[in-house]
Amino acid sequence: MASYLVLTPPAALRNDEHARFIADKFSWIAFLFPAIWLLVKRQWIAGITVAILQSTVTILTSEPRAMLAGLLVELALRLLVALEGPALVARRLESDGWTLQSVIATDDLALAEMIYDHEAAAHAPGDTGRQPPALPQTTAKSEGRTAFGLFENYGER
């Protein structure tokens, strides 16, 4: 099951309409075009590093004996970007002052938005008369912790 990180802009309330939902999913676009995907997501250093590594691997694979090693390095690089790219985007937003509000375990973005709206309405200060939106019956909150990315680093050392 995938999870979504919910980040809000600096100095925004929990129920801000500009909240970003970042999915922890394999990204086929990042797998096919890792350097370009990173540069589009404004991951400058990582994007330039991946572009340089891809160029170096391409040059090295012109040697027939290094072909297999070069292909394995290229595959590993593409897999790393496709799996860890969303975590890089989340870290960049947090370094820009965005606040991590919630981690929601679901595969569907629309359902993640509904769950987050429900949580935000339940924790809204001063809105005692407002009822949180109804959730579908299948959305029970999981007891386990949800991890984001391969290397979990939120709140841990």
PyMOL commands that place a pseudoatom at each C-alpha (Angstrom):
pseudoatom trace, name=CA, resn=MET, resi=1, chain=A, elem=C, hetatm=0, pos=[0.000, 0.000, 0.000]
pseudoatom trace, name=CA, resn=ALA, resi=2, chain=A, elem=C, hetatm=0, pos=[1.270, 3.439, -0.866]
pseudoatom trace, name=CA, resn=SER, resi=3, chain=A, elem=C, hetatm=0, pos=[1.273, 6.399, 1.445]
pseudoatom trace, name=CA, resn=TYR, resi=4, chain=A, elem=C, hetatm=0, pos=[0.897, 10.118, 0.940]
pseudoatom trace, name=CA, resn=LEU, resi=5, chain=A, elem=C, hetatm=0, pos=[2.791, 12.854, 2.745]
pseudoatom trace, name=CA, resn=VAL, resi=6, chain=A, elem=C, hetatm=0, pos=[0.726, 15.978, 3.301]
pseudoatom trace, name=CA, resn=LEU, resi=7, chain=A, elem=C, hetatm=0, pos=[2.759, 19.178, 3.466]
pseudoatom trace, name=CA, resn=THR, resi=8, chain=A, elem=C, hetatm=0, pos=[1.438, 22.700, 3.989]
pseudoatom trace, name=CA, resn=PRO, resi=9, chain=A, elem=C, hetatm=0, pos=[3.143, 25.965, 3.004]
pseudoatom trace, name=CA, resn=PRO, resi=10, chain=A, elem=C, hetatm=0, pos=[5.048, 28.036, 5.566]
pseudoatom trace, name=CA, resn=ALA, resi=11, chain=A, elem=C, hetatm=0, pos=[2.791, 29.772, 8.130]
pseudoatom trace, name=CA, resn=ALA, resi=12, chain=A, elem=C, hetatm=0, pos=[-0.323, 28.025, 6.780]
pseudoatom trace, name=CA, resn=LEU, resi=13, chain=A, elem=C, hetatm=0, pos=[-3.024, 26.397, 8.835]
pseudoatom trace, name=CA, resn=ARG, resi=14, chain=A, elem=C, hetatm=0, pos=[-3.525, 22.640, 8.909]
pseudoatom trace, name=CA, resn=ASN, resi=15, chain=A, elem=C, hetatm=0, pos=[-6.562, 22.844, 6.614]
pseudoatom trace, name=CA, resn=ASP, resi=16, chain=A, elem=C, hetatm=0, pos=[-4.877, 25.060, 4.006]
pseudoatom trace, name=CA, resn=GLU, resi=17, chain=A, elem=C, hetatm=0, pos=[-6.168, 24.513, 0.473]
pseudoatom trace, name=CA, resn=HIS, resi=18, chain=A, elem=C, hetatm=0, pos=[-2.617, 24.686, -0.946]
pseudoatom trace, name=CA, resn=ALA, resi=19, chain=A, elem=C, hetatm=0, pos=[-1.495, 21.531, 0.867]
pseudoatom trace, name=CA, resn=ARG, resi=20, chain=A, elem=C, hetatm=0, pos=[0.619, 19.198, -1.281]
pseudoatom trace, name=CA, resn=PHE, resi=21, chain=A, elem=C, hetatm=0, pos=[0.081, 15.454, -1.365]
pseudoatom trace, name=CA, resn=ILE, resi=22, chain=A, elem=C, hetatm=0, pos=[3.264, 13.590, -2.296]
pseudoatom trace, name=CA, resn=ALA, resi=23, chain=A, elem=C, hetatm=0, pos=[2.785, 9.916, -3.130]
pseudoatom trace, name=CA, resn=ASP, resi=24, chain=A, elem=C, hetatm=0, pos=[5.260, 7.235, -2.131]
pseudoatom trace, name=CA, resn=LYS, resi=25, chain=A, elem=C, hetatm=0, pos=[4.914, 5.285, -5.364]
pseudoatom trace, name=CA, resn=PHE, resi=26, chain=A, elem=C, hetatm=0, pos=[7.171, 3.999, -8.082]
pseudoatom trace, name=CA, resn=SER, resi=27, chain=A, elem=C, hetatm=0, pos=[7.330, 6.707, -10.744]
pseudoatom trace, name=CA, resn=TRP, resi=28, chain=A, elem=C, hetatm=0, pos=[7.626, 5.415, -14.294]
pseudoatom trace, name=CA, resn=ILE, resi=29, chain=A, elem=C, hetatm=0, pos=[8.512, 8.858, -15.625]
pseudoatom trace, name=CA, resn=ALA, resi=30, chain=A, elem=C, hetatm=0, pos=[11.344, 9.121, -13.094]
pseudoatom trace, name=CA, resn=PHE, resi=31, chain=A, elem=C, hetatm=0, pos=[12.487, 5.644, -14.109]
pseudoatom trace, name=CA, resn=LEU, resi=32, chain=A, elem=C, hetatm=0, pos=[12.528, 6.441, -17.835]
pseudoatom trace, name=CA, resn=PHE, resi=33, chain=A, elem=C, hetatm=0, pos=[13.994, 9.967, -17.564]
pseudoatom trace, name=CA, resn=PRO, resi=34, chain=A, elem=C, hetatm=0, pos=[15.671, 10.250, -14.138]
pseudoatom trace, name=CA, resn=ALA, resi=35, chain=A, elem=C, hetatm=0, pos=[17.801, 13.358, -14.675]
pseudoatom trace, name=CA, resn=ILE, resi=36, chain=A, elem=C, hetatm=0, pos=[15.052, 15.282, -16.461]
pseudoatom trace, name=CA, resn=TRP, resi=37, chain=A, elem=C, hetatm=0, pos=[12.477, 14.288, -13.825]
pseudoatom trace, name=CA, resn=LEU, resi=38, chain=A, elem=C, hetatm=0, pos=[14.741, 15.512, -11.029]
pseudoatom trace, name=CA, resn=LEU, resi=39, chain=A, elem=C, hetatm=0, pos=[15.405, 18.812, -12.815]
pseudoatom trace, name=CA, resn=VAL, resi=40, chain=A, elem=C, hetatm=0, pos=[11.678, 19.372, -13.443]
pseudoatom trace, name=CA, resn=LYS, resi=41, chain=A, elem=C, hetatm=0, pos=[11.057, 18.756, -9.717]
pseudoatom trace, name=CA, resn=ARG, resi=42, chain=A, elem=C, hetatm=0, pos=[13.740, 21.412, -8.936]
pseudoatom trace, name=CA, resn=GLN, resi=43, chain=A, elem=C, hetatm=0, pos=[16.213, 18.907, -7.499]
pseudoatom trace, name=CA, resn=TRP, resi=44, chain=A, elem=C, hetatm=0, pos=[19.171, 20.693, -9.111]
pseudoatom trace, name=CA, resn=ILE, resi=45, chain=A, elem=C, hetatm=0, pos=[22.126, 18.984, -7.451]
pseudoatom trace, name=CA, resn=ALA, resi=46, chain=A, elem=C, hetatm=0, pos=[20.641, 15.497, -7.670]
pseudoatom trace, name=CA, resn=GLY, resi=47, chain=A, elem=C, hetatm=0, pos=[19.531, 16.069, -11.275]
pseudoatom trace, name=CA, resn=ILE, resi=48, chain=A, elem=C, hetatm=0, pos=[22.913, 17.310, -12.421]
pseudoatom trace, name=CA, resn=THR, resi=49, chain=A, elem=C, hetatm=0, pos=[24.654, 14.479, -10.555]
pseudoatom trace, name=CA, resn=VAL, resi=50, chain=A, elem=C, hetatm=0, pos=[22.416, 11.868, -12.179]
pseudoatom trace, name=CA, resn=ALA, resi=51, chain=A, elem=C, hetatm=0, pos=[22.968, 13.444, -15.618]
pseudoatom trace, name=CA, resn=ILE, resi=52, chain=A, elem=C, hetatm=0, pos=[26.749, 13.313, -15.118]
pseudoatom trace, name=CA, resn=LEU, resi=53, chain=A, elem=C, hetatm=0, pos=[26.577, 9.710, -13.884]
pseudoatom trace, name=CA, resn=GLN, resi=54, chain=A, elem=C, hetatm=0, pos=[24.405, 8.686, -16.834]
pseudoatom trace, name=CA, resn=SER, resi=55, chain=A, elem=C, hetatm=0, pos=[26.827, 10.347, -19.261]
pseudoatom trace, name=CA, resn=THR, resi=56, chain=A, elem=C, hetatm=0, pos=[29.778, 8.616, -17.622]
pseudoatom trace, name=CA, resn=VAL, resi=57, chain=A, elem=C, hetatm=0, pos=[28.029, 5.240, -17.733]
pseudoatom trace, name=CA, resn=THR, resi=58, chain=A, elem=C, hetatm=0, pos=[27.170, 5.788, -21.405]
pseudoatom trace, name=CA, resn=ILE, resi=59, chain=A, elem=C, hetatm=0, pos=[30.809, 6.530, -22.219]
pseudoatom trace, name=CA, resn=LEU, resi=60, chain=A, elem=C, hetatm=0, pos=[32.055, 3.553, -20.209]
pseudoatom trace, name=CA, resn=THR, resi=61, chain=A, elem=C, hetatm=0, pos=[29.608, 1.116, -21.803]
pseudoatom trace, name=CA, resn=SER, resi=62, chain=A, elem=C, hetatm=0, pos=[31.151, 1.711, -25.220]
pseudoatom trace, name=CA, resn=GLU, resi=63, chain=A, elem=C, hetatm=0, pos=[33.798, -0.781, -24.057]
pseudoatom trace, name=CA, resn=PRO, resi=64, chain=A, elem=C, hetatm=0, pos=[32.321, -4.270, -24.718]
pseudoatom trace, name=CA, resn=ARG, resi=65, chain=A, elem=C, hetatm=0, pos=[33.709, -5.740, -21.490]
pseudoatom trace, name=CA, resn=ALA, resi=66, chain=A, elem=C, hetatm=0, pos=[32.054, -3.019, -19.388]
pseudoatom trace, name=CA, resn=MET, resi=67, chain=A, elem=C, hetatm=0, pos=[28.638, -3.281, -21.055]
pseudoatom trace, name=CA, resn=LEU, resi=68, chain=A, elem=C, hetatm=0, pos=[26.984, -5.461, -18.393]
pseudoatom trace, name=CA, resn=ALA, resi=69, chain=A, elem=C, hetatm=0, pos=[28.388, -3.447, -15.488]
pseudoatom trace, name=CA, resn=GLY, resi=70, chain=A, elem=C, hetatm=0, pos=[27.272, -0.201, -17.113]
pseudoatom trace, name=CA, resn=LEU, resi=71, chain=A, elem=C, hetatm=0, pos=[23.763, -1.505, -17.696]
pseudoatom trace, name=CA, resn=LEU, resi=72, chain=A, elem=C, hetatm=0, pos=[23.490, -2.652, -14.077]
pseudoatom trace, name=CA, resn=VAL, resi=73, chain=A, elem=C, hetatm=0, pos=[24.703, 0.720, -12.796]
pseudoatom trace, name=CA, resn=GLU, resi=74, chain=A, elem=C, hetatm=0, pos=[22.210, 2.510, -15.064]
pseudoatom trace, name=CA, resn=LEU, resi=75, chain=A, elem=C, hetatm=0, pos=[19.365, 0.269, -13.880]
pseudoatom trace, name=CA, resn=ALA, resi=76, chain=A, elem=C, hetatm=0, pos=[20.291, 0.838, -10.232]
pseudoatom trace, name=CA, resn=LEU, resi=77, chain=A, elem=C, hetatm=0, pos=[20.443, 4.599, -10.752]
pseudoatom trace, name=CA, resn=ARG, resi=78, chain=A, elem=C, hetatm=0, pos=[17.040, 4.647, -12.455]
pseudoatom trace, name=CA, resn=LEU, resi=79, chain=A, elem=C, hetatm=0, pos=[15.480, 2.492, -9.734]
pseudoatom trace, name=CA, resn=LEU, resi=80, chain=A, elem=C, hetatm=0, pos=[16.902, 4.711, -6.997]
pseudoatom trace, name=CA, resn=VAL, resi=81, chain=A, elem=C, hetatm=0, pos=[15.469, 7.863, -8.577]
pseudoatom trace, name=CA, resn=ALA, resi=82, chain=A, elem=C, hetatm=0, pos=[12.094, 6.222, -9.301]
pseudoatom trace, name=CA, resn=LEU, resi=83, chain=A, elem=C, hetatm=0, pos=[11.744, 4.951, -5.730]
pseudoatom trace, name=CA, resn=GLU, resi=84, chain=A, elem=C, hetatm=0, pos=[13.351, 7.765, -3.731]
pseudoatom trace, name=CA, resn=GLY, resi=85, chain=A, elem=C, hetatm=0, pos=[12.489, 10.769, -5.908]
pseudoatom trace, name=CA, resn=PRO, resi=86, chain=A, elem=C, hetatm=0, pos=[9.299, 11.672, -3.991]
pseudoatom trace, name=CA, resn=ALA, resi=87, chain=A, elem=C, hetatm=0, pos=[11.223, 11.610, -0.696]
pseudoatom trace, name=CA, resn=LEU, resi=88, chain=A, elem=C, hetatm=0, pos=[13.738, 14.076, -2.187]
pseudoatom trace, name=CA, resn=VAL, resi=89, chain=A, elem=C, hetatm=0, pos=[10.885, 16.388, -3.184]
pseudoatom trace, name=CA, resn=ALA, resi=90, chain=A, elem=C, hetatm=0, pos=[9.409, 16.185, 0.335]
pseudoatom trace, name=CA, resn=ARG, resi=91, chain=A, elem=C, hetatm=0, pos=[12.781, 16.974, 1.927]
pseudoatom trace, name=CA, resn=ARG, resi=92, chain=A, elem=C, hetatm=0, pos=[13.219, 19.988, -0.358]
pseudoatom trace, name=CA, resn=LEU, resi=93, chain=A, elem=C, hetatm=0, pos=[9.783, 21.326, 0.590]
pseudoatom trace, name=CA, resn=GLU, resi=94, chain=A, elem=C, hetatm=0, pos=[10.531, 20.837, 4.294]
pseudoatom trace, name=CA, resn=SER, resi=95, chain=A, elem=C, hetatm=0, pos=[13.819, 22.690, 3.924]
pseudoatom trace, name=CA, resn=ASP, resi=96, chain=A, elem=C, hetatm=0, pos=[11.869, 25.529, 2.273]
pseudoatom trace, name=CA, resn=GLY, resi=97, chain=A, elem=C, hetatm=0, pos=[9.701, 25.813, 5.394]
pseudoatom trace, name=CA, resn=TRP, resi=98, chain=A, elem=C, hetatm=0, pos=[6.792, 23.567, 4.492]
pseudoatom trace, name=CA, resn=THR, resi=99, chain=A, elem=C, hetatm=0, pos=[5.307, 21.632, 7.412]
pseudoatom trace, name=CA, resn=LEU, resi=100, chain=A, elem=C, hetatm=0, pos=[4.631, 17.903, 7.403]
pseudoatom trace, name=CA, resn=GLN, resi=101, chain=A, elem=C, hetatm=0, pos=[1.040, 17.654, 8.615]
pseudoatom trace, name=CA, resn=SER, resi=102, chain=A, elem=C, hetatm=0, pos=[0.185, 14.012, 8.089]
pseudoatom trace, name=CA, resn=VAL, resi=103, chain=A, elem=C, hetatm=0, pos=[1.155, 10.693, 6.534]
pseudoatom trace, name=CA, resn=ILE, resi=104, chain=A, elem=C, hetatm=0, pos=[-1.864, 8.910, 5.069]
pseudoatom trace, name=CA, resn=ALA, resi=105, chain=A, elem=C, hetatm=0, pos=[-1.754, 5.240, 4.074]
pseudoatom trace, name=CA, resn=THR, resi=106, chain=A, elem=C, hetatm=0, pos=[-3.870, 4.726, 0.954]
pseudoatom trace, name=CA, resn=ASP, resi=107, chain=A, elem=C, hetatm=0, pos=[-3.395, 4.021, -2.746]
pseudoatom trace, name=CA, resn=ASP, resi=108, chain=A, elem=C, hetatm=0, pos=[-5.853, 6.622, -4.016]
pseudoatom trace, name=CA, resn=LEU, resi=109, chain=A, elem=C, hetatm=0, pos=[-5.199, 10.388, -4.045]
pseudoatom trace, name=CA, resn=ALA, resi=110, chain=A, elem=C, hetatm=0, pos=[-8.894, 11.264, -3.788]
pseudoatom trace, name=CA, resn=LEU, resi=111, chain=A, elem=C, hetatm=0, pos=[-9.268, 9.036, -0.735]
pseudoatom trace, name=CA, resn=ALA, resi=112, chain=A, elem=C, hetatm=0, pos=[-6.115, 10.548, 0.803]
pseudoatom trace, name=CA, resn=GLU, resi=113, chain=A, elem=C, hetatm=0, pos=[-7.595, 14.017, 0.340]
pseudoatom trace, name=CA, resn=MET, resi=114, chain=A, elem=C, hetatm=0, pos=[-10.862, 12.908, 1.966]
pseudoatom trace, name=CA, resn=ILE, resi=115, chain=A, elem=C, hetatm=0, pos=[-9.039, 11.404, 4.944]
pseudoatom trace, name=CA, resn=TYR, resi=116, chain=A, elem=C, hetatm=0, pos=[-6.928, 14.521, 5.368]
pseudoatom trace, name=CA, resn=ASP, resi=117, chain=A, elem=C, hetatm=0, pos=[-9.972, 16.811, 5.133]
pseudoatom trace, name=CA, resn=HIS, resi=118, chain=A, elem=C, hetatm=0, pos=[-11.678, 14.658, 7.764]
pseudoatom trace, name=CA, resn=GLU, resi=119, chain=A, elem=C, hetatm=0, pos=[-8.658, 14.889, 10.091]
pseudoatom trace, name=CA, resn=ALA, resi=120, chain=A, elem=C, hetatm=0, pos=[-8.262, 18.631, 9.504]
pseudoatom trace, name=CA, resn=ALA, resi=121, chain=A, elem=C, hetatm=0, pos=[-11.962, 19.269, 10.215]
pseudoatom trace, name=CA, resn=ALA, resi=122, chain=A, elem=C, hetatm=0, pos=[-11.793, 17.186, 13.384]
pseudoatom trace, name=CA, resn=HIS, resi=123, chain=A, elem=C, hetatm=0, pos=[-8.821, 19.208, 14.679]
pseudoatom trace, name=CA, resn=ALA, resi=124, chain=A, elem=C, hetatm=0, pos=[-10.031, 22.644, 13.551]
pseudoatom trace, name=CA, resn=PRO, resi=125, chain=A, elem=C, hetatm=0, pos=[-9.947, 25.158, 16.434]
pseudoatom trace, name=CA, resn=GLY, resi=126, chain=A, elem=C, hetatm=0, pos=[-13.203, 26.947, 17.244]
pseudoatom trace, name=CA, resn=ASP, resi=127, chain=A, elem=C, hetatm=0, pos=[-15.361, 25.056, 14.725]
pseudoatom trace, name=CA, resn=THR, resi=128, chain=A, elem=C, hetatm=0, pos=[-17.464, 23.061, 17.182]
pseudoatom trace, name=CA, resn=GLY, resi=129, chain=A, elem=C, hetatm=0, pos=[-20.636, 23.234, 15.072]
pseudoatom trace, name=CA, resn=ARG, resi=130, chain=A, elem=C, hetatm=0, pos=[-19.029, 21.925, 11.887]
pseudoatom trace, name=CA, resn=GLN, resi=131, chain=A, elem=C, hetatm=0, pos=[-19.155, 18.190, 11.249]
pseudoatom trace, name=CA, resn=PRO, resi=132, chain=A, elem=C, hetatm=0, pos=[-16.181, 16.526, 9.522]
pseudoatom trace, name=CA, resn=PRO, resi=133, chain=A, elem=C, hetatm=0, pos=[-16.955, 15.053, 6.099]
pseudoatom trace, name=CA, resn=ALA, resi=134, chain=A, elem=C, hetatm=0, pos=[-18.128, 11.444, 6.056]
pseudoatom trace, name=CA, resn=LEU, resi=135, chain=A, elem=C, hetatm=0, pos=[-15.570, 8.823, 5.086]
pseudoatom trace, name=CA, resn=PRO, resi=136, chain=A, elem=C, hetatm=0, pos=[-16.268, 5.591, 3.238]
pseudoatom trace, name=CA, resn=GLN, resi=137, chain=A, elem=C, hetatm=0, pos=[-16.666, 2.540, 5.475]
pseudoatom trace, name=CA, resn=THR, resi=138, chain=A, elem=C, hetatm=0, pos=[-13.456, 0.904, 4.242]
pseudoatom trace, name=CA, resn=THR, resi=139, chain=A, elem=C, hetatm=0, pos=[-11.136, 3.622, 5.546]
pseudoatom trace, name=CA, resn=ALA, resi=140, chain=A, elem=C, hetatm=0, pos=[-10.198, 2.445, 8.991]
pseudoatom trace, name=CA, resn=LYS, resi=141, chain=A, elem=C, hetatm=0, pos=[-7.121, 4.097, 10.406]
pseudoatom trace, name=CA, resn=SER, resi=142, chain=A, elem=C, hetatm=0, pos=[-4.215, 1.649, 10.477]
pseudoatom trace, name=CA, resn=GLU, resi=143, chain=A, elem=C, hetatm=0, pos=[-2.547, 0.865, 13.760]
pseudoatom trace, name=CA, resn=GLY, resi=144, chain=A, elem=C, hetatm=0, pos=[0.957, 0.517, 12.290]
pseudoatom trace, name=CA, resn=ARG, resi=145, chain=A, elem=C, hetatm=0, pos=[3.260, 3.328, 11.340]
pseudoatom trace, name=CA, resn=THR, resi=146, chain=A, elem=C, hetatm=0, pos=[3.491, 4.309, 7.707]
pseudoatom trace, name=CA, resn=ALA, resi=147, chain=A, elem=C, hetatm=0, pos=[6.955, 4.647, 6.239]
pseudoatom trace, name=CA, resn=PHE, resi=148, chain=A, elem=C, hetatm=0, pos=[7.785, 6.963, 3.344]
pseudoatom trace, name=CA, resn=GLY, resi=149, chain=A, elem=C, hetatm=0, pos=[10.500, 5.934, 0.927]
pseudoatom trace, name=CA, resn=LEU, resi=150, chain=A, elem=C, hetatm=0, pos=[13.131, 3.269, 1.337]
pseudoatom trace, name=CA, resn=PHE, resi=151, chain=A, elem=C, hetatm=0, pos=[15.023, 5.061, 4.060]
pseudoatom trace, name=CA, resn=GLU, resi=152, chain=A, elem=C, hetatm=0, pos=[12.680, 6.275, 6.793]
pseudoatom trace, name=CA, resn=ASN, resi=153, chain=A, elem=C, hetatm=0, pos=[13.983, 9.419, 8.426]
pseudoatom trace, name=CA, resn=TYR, resi=154, chain=A, elem=C, hetatm=0, pos=[10.965, 11.325, 9.702]
pseudoatom trace, name=CA, resn=GLY, resi=155, chain=A, elem=C, hetatm=0, pos=[11.396, 11.822, 13.425]
pseudoatom trace, name=CA, resn=GLU, resi=156, chain=A, elem=C, hetatm=0, pos=[14.188, 9.264, 13.712]
pseudoatom trace, name=CA, resn=ARG, resi=157, chain=A, elem=C, hetatm=0, pos=[17.940, 9.411, 13.924]
for i in range(1, 157): cmd.bond("trace and resi %d" % i, "trace and resi %d" % (i + 1))
show_as sticks, trace
zoom trace
